[in-house]
Amino acid sequence: MSLRIALLGLLSASGPASGYDLTKKFETSLAHVWQAGHSQIYPELAKMAAEGLITVEAEGSRGRKIYTITPEGRDELHRWLMGYTPSPSPRSEIALQAYLTPLLEPREAVAVLERMGASFAARLRELQKLGDPSKKSGYGGYALDLGIRQARMAMEWASDTIAHLSASGTGTDRAEGAADAEGAADSEG
C-alpha cells in the first residue's frame, strides 16, 4: 500500500481536508496499519495535486490548503482496490527476528520471544481499546478485526515457540539452527 492510496482513501471517506487534518486522521485511524508523518504527507499531497488526483479546494491563512479528491483520484483508488493484490509476505522486522532467533542461545531466544509476546499483548490491548470491531460501522471495523486477530495469533505463536524451546531442554543448537535457516532460504528461493 502506498501513502498515496491511503491519502486518497481518507479524502474519499471523510471529504475535503487540509494536510494537518489528514495527518491527524492518519494518527487516529490508519496509523494502526500504515505509518506516515507530516514530513511524508505534505510532499505527497503536492505530487498528487500536480498529477490531478486531488485539487486544492480552498486556500486559507498562512497557506493552509484544503484538498479534495478528483474523479481521477477516485478512479486511481478504485483501480488499486479492485486490481492490486497486496503482498502476503510484507517486510517484517518481527519475522526477521523470528527467522534469526536460532542464532541465539536458547535462554536468549526465549527472552526475545517473551519480549515479542509482551509486545503482541500490548498491541492487542491497544486495539481492543478502540472497541468491538463488529460494532464499528463503516471504515476501520474490518481492519480493526484483522489487527486483533493478528495480535492474538502472534501471541499464540510466541507462546507456542517458547514452549517448544522449553520442551526441547536445550533448544536448537546455534549452528544447527543457522544451517536449518539457510536450507529453508535455499528451498524458497
C-alpha positions as CSV (number, residue, x, y, z in Angstrom):
1,M,0.0,0.0,0.0
2,S,1.3,3.4,-0.8
3,L,0.9,6.6,1.1
4,R,-0.9,8.0,-2.0
5,I,-3.6,5.3,-1.8
6,A,-4.0,5.9,2.0
7,L,-4.5,9.7,1.4
8,L,-6.9,9.1,-1.5
9,G,-8.9,6.8,0.8
10,L,-9.0,9.3,3.6
11,L,-10.1,12.1,1.3
12,S,-12.7,9.8,-0.3
13,A,-14.0,8.6,3.1
14,S,-14.1,11.8,5.0
15,G,-14.2,14.6,2.5
16,P,-12.1,17.7,1.9
17,A,-9.3,18.2,4.4
18,S,-6.1,20.1,5.0
19,G,-2.7,18.4,5.2
20,Y,-2.9,19.0,9.0
21,D,-6.3,17.4,9.2
22,L,-5.1,14.4,7.1
23,T,-2.1,14.0,9.4
24,K,-4.4,13.9,12.5
25,K,-6.8,11.5,10.8
26,F,-3.8,9.3,10.0
27,E,-2.7,9.3,13.7
28,T,-6.2,8.3,14.9
29,S,-7.1,5.7,12.2
30,L,-4.6,4.5,9.6
31,A,-1.6,4.7,11.9
32,H,-2.6,1.3,13.2
33,V,-2.0,-0.2,9.7
34,W,0.3,2.3,8.0
35,Q,2.8,4.8,9.4
36,A,3.3,8.3,7.9
37,G,4.2,11.7,9.3
38,H,3.6,15.2,8.1
39,S,7.0,15.2,6.5
40,Q,5.8,12.5,4.2
41,I,2.2,13.6,3.8
42,Y,2.7,17.2,2.6
43,P,5.1,16.4,-0.2
44,E,2.8,13.5,-1.4
45,L,-0.2,15.9,-1.4
46,A,1.8,18.3,-3.6
47,K,2.6,15.5,-6.0
48,M,-0.9,14.2,-6.1
49,A,-2.2,17.8,-6.8
50,A,0.3,18.1,-9.6
51,E,-0.9,14.8,-11.1
52,G,-4.6,15.8,-10.9
53,L,-5.5,13.2,-8.3
54,I,-6.6,15.9,-5.8
55,T,-7.2,19.5,-6.1
56,V,-6.9,22.5,-3.8
57,E,-10.5,23.4,-3.0
58,A,-9.6,26.4,-0.8
59,E,-6.6,28.2,0.5
60,G,-6.7,29.8,3.9
61,S,-4.5,31.9,6.1
62,R,-0.8,31.0,6.3
63,G,-1.1,28.9,3.2
64,R,-3.4,26.3,4.6
65,K,-4.8,24.3,1.7
66,I,-8.0,22.2,1.8
67,Y,-7.7,19.3,-0.6
68,T,-10.4,17.3,-2.2
69,I,-10.2,14.2,-4.3
70,T,-10.9,14.5,-8.0
71,P,-12.7,12.0,-10.3
72,E,-9.2,10.9,-11.5
73,G,-8.2,10.3,-7.8
74,R,-11.3,8.2,-7.2
75,D,-10.5,6.2,-10.4
76,E,-7.0,5.6,-9.1
77,L,-8.3,4.5,-5.7
78,H,-10.8,2.2,-7.3
79,R,-8.2,0.7,-9.6
80,W,-6.0,0.0,-6.7
81,L,-8.8,-1.6,-4.6
82,M,-10.0,-3.7,-7.4
83,G,-6.8,-4.7,-9.2
84,Y,-3.9,-4.7,-6.7
85,T,-3.2,-7.8,-4.7
86,P,-1.2,-6.9,-1.6
87,S,1.9,-9.0,-0.9
88,P,1.1,-11.7,1.6
89,S,4.6,-11.6,2.9
90,P,5.5,-7.9,3.6
91,R,8.7,-6.8,5.2
92,S,8.5,-7.6,8.8
93,E,11.1,-7.0,11.5
94,I,9.3,-9.4,13.7
95,A,9.5,-12.2,11.1
96,L,13.2,-11.4,10.6
97,Q,13.9,-11.7,14.3
98,A,11.9,-15.0,14.4
99,Y,14.0,-16.3,11.4
100,L,17.3,-15.4,13.1
101,T,16.4,-16.4,16.6
102,P,18.0,-19.8,16.2
103,L,21.4,-18.0,16.1
104,L,20.9,-17.2,19.8
105,E,21.5,-19.3,22.9
106,P,18.2,-20.9,24.0
107,R,17.7,-18.7,27.0
108,E,18.4,-15.7,24.9
109,A,15.9,-16.9,22.3
110,V,13.3,-17.3,25.0
111,A,13.9,-13.8,26.2
112,V,13.5,-12.4,22.6
113,L,10.2,-14.4,22.3
114,E,9.0,-13.2,25.6
115,R,9.7,-9.6,24.6
116,M,7.8,-10.3,21.3
117,G,4.9,-11.8,23.2
118,A,4.7,-8.8,25.5
119,S,4.7,-6.5,22.5
120,F,1.9,-8.5,20.9
121,A,-0.1,-8.4,24.1
122,A,0.4,-4.6,24.3
123,R,-0.7,-4.3,20.7
124,L,-3.8,-6.4,21.4
125,R,-4.7,-4.2,24.4
126,E,-4.2,-1.1,22.3
127,L,-6.5,-2.4,19.6
128,Q,-9.2,-3.6,22.0
129,K,-9.4,-0.1,23.4
130,L,-10.7,1.0,20.0
131,G,-13.9,-1.0,20.6
132,D,-15.6,-4.1,19.3
133,P,-14.9,-4.3,15.6
134,S,-18.3,-6.0,14.9
135,K,-20.0,-2.8,16.3
136,K,-18.0,-0.5,14.1
137,S,-19.9,0.6,11.0
138,G,-18.0,2.0,8.0
139,Y,-14.3,2.4,7.8
140,G,-12.0,0.7,10.2
141,G,-14.0,-2.2,11.6
142,Y,-12.6,-4.7,9.2
143,A,-9.0,-3.5,9.7
144,L,-9.5,-3.5,13.5
145,D,-10.8,-7.1,13.4
146,L,-7.8,-8.1,11.3
147,G,-5.4,-6.4,13.7
148,I,-7.0,-8.0,16.8
149,R,-6.9,-11.5,15.2
150,Q,-3.3,-11.0,14.1
151,A,-2.2,-9.9,17.6
152,R,-3.9,-12.9,19.1
153,M,-2.3,-15.2,16.6
154,A,1.1,-13.7,17.2
155,M,0.7,-14.1,21.0
156,E,-0.2,-17.7,20.5
157,W,2.8,-18.2,18.2
158,A,5.2,-16.7,20.7
159,S,3.8,-18.8,23.5
160,D,4.0,-22.0,21.4
161,T,7.6,-21.2,20.3
162,I,8.6,-20.6,23.9
163,A,7.0,-23.9,24.9
164,H,8.8,-25.7,22.1
165,L,12.2,-24.3,23.2
166,S,11.5,-25.1,26.8
167,A,10.4,-28.7,26.0
168,S,13.5,-29.3,24.0
169,G,15.6,-28.7,27.0
170,T,18.5,-27.0,25.4
171,G,16.7,-25.6,22.3
172,T,18.2,-25.7,18.9
173,D,21.9,-25.6,18.6
174,R,23.0,-22.3,17.1
175,A,25.0,-23.9,14.2
176,E,22.2,-26.3,13.5
177,G,19.6,-23.5,13.6
178,A,21.7,-21.4,11.2
179,A,22.0,-24.4,8.8
180,D,18.3,-25.0,9.0
181,A,17.6,-21.4,8.3
182,E,20.0,-21.4,5.3
183,G,18.4,-24.6,4.0
184,A,14.9,-23.1,4.3
185,A,16.1,-20.0,2.4
186,D,17.6,-22.1,-0.4
187,S,14.4,-24.1,-0.8
188,E,12.3,-20.9,-1.0
189,G,14.4,-19.1,-3.5
